[in-house]
Amino acid sequence: MLNTREIHSLTDFLRNHKAHVKRLKKTKTPEVLTVNGKAEVVVQGAVSYQRMQERLHHMETLAAIQEGMASAERGELKPAAQVLDEMRQKIDRGIEQLDRGLGIPGPEARARLRQRRSVKQREHPPN
């Protein structure tokens, strides 16, 4: 939550940036900067920003775990073997498409296509 006492104009921040940076580091709380009286930018010290990002990541991870557990309780999970089989099938379909020349081939597929092309050219040389 933003501290409403830490609202300053962008002009004041630019003129007194050293004092603002010192306060940001000391308080570890963000400042709101205004332009023409409207909140436009929030500035924050790097350490407190990193801490906030870490807390957010932690909270998102916990939410994902809770969602997974709720999904399991609802019986919405698939056995690992089934998931692996489905992934293998998708990979096989992708390889088949690349073999037929569909999609944007990766380096290995391009190498296979070049190899096939050279074999075809040797078998059927141009007249």
Contacts in CASP RR format, 6 or more apart in sequence:
PFRMAT RR
TARGET T0000
AUTHOR 0000-0000-0000
METHOD contacts of the structure
MODEL  1
MLNTREIHSLTDFLRNHKAHVKRLKKTKTPEVLTVNGKAEVVVQGAVSYQ
RMQERLHHMETLAAIQEGMASAERGELKPAAQVLDEMRQKIDRGIEQLDR
GLGIPGPEARARLRQRRSVKQREHPPN
2 30 0 8 1.000
2 32 0 8 1.000
2 42 0 8 1.000
3 29 0 8 1.000
3 30 0 8 1.000
6 23 0 8 1.000
6 27 0 8 1.000
6 29 0 8 1.000
6 30 0 8 1.000
6 31 0 8 1.000
6 32 0 8 1.000
7 31 0 8 1.000
7 32 0 8 1.000
7 33 0 8 1.000
7 34 0 8 1.000
7 39 0 8 1.000
8 20 0 8 1.000
8 31 0 8 1.000
8 32 0 8 1.000
8 33 0 8 1.000
8 34 0 8 1.000
9 33 0 8 1.000
9 34 0 8 1.000
9 35 0 8 1.000
9 37 0 8 1.000
10 33 0 8 1.000
10 34 0 8 1.000
10 35 0 8 1.000
10 40 0 8 1.000
10 41 0 8 1.000
12 20 0 8 1.000
13 20 0 8 1.000
13 31 0 8 1.000
13 33 0 8 1.000
13 43 0 8 1.000
20 31 0 8 1.000
20 43 0 8 1.000
21 45 0 8 1.000
23 31 0 8 1.000
24 30 0 8 1.000
24 31 0 8 1.000
24 43 0 8 1.000
24 44 0 8 1.000
24 45 0 8 1.000
24 48 0 8 1.000
25 45 0 8 1.000
25 47 0 8 1.000
28 45 0 8 1.000
28 47 0 8 1.000
28 48 0 8 1.000
28 51 0 8 1.000
29 44 0 8 1.000
29 48 0 8 1.000
30 42 0 8 1.000
30 43 0 8 1.000
30 44 0 8 1.000
30 45 0 8 1.000
30 48 0 8 1.000
31 42 0 8 1.000
31 43 0 8 1.000
31 44 0 8 1.000
32 39 0 8 1.000
32 41 0 8 1.000
32 42 0 8 1.000
33 39 0 8 1.000
33 40 0 8 1.000
33 41 0 8 1.000
33 42 0 8 1.000
33 43 0 8 1.000
34 40 0 8 1.000
35 41 0 8 1.000
44 52 0 8 1.000
71 77 0 8 1.000
97 103 0 8 1.000
98 105 0 8 1.000
98 106 0 8 1.000
98 109 0 8 1.000
98 112 0 8 1.000
99 109 0 8 1.000
99 112 0 8 1.000
101 113 0 8 1.000
105 113 0 8 1.000
END
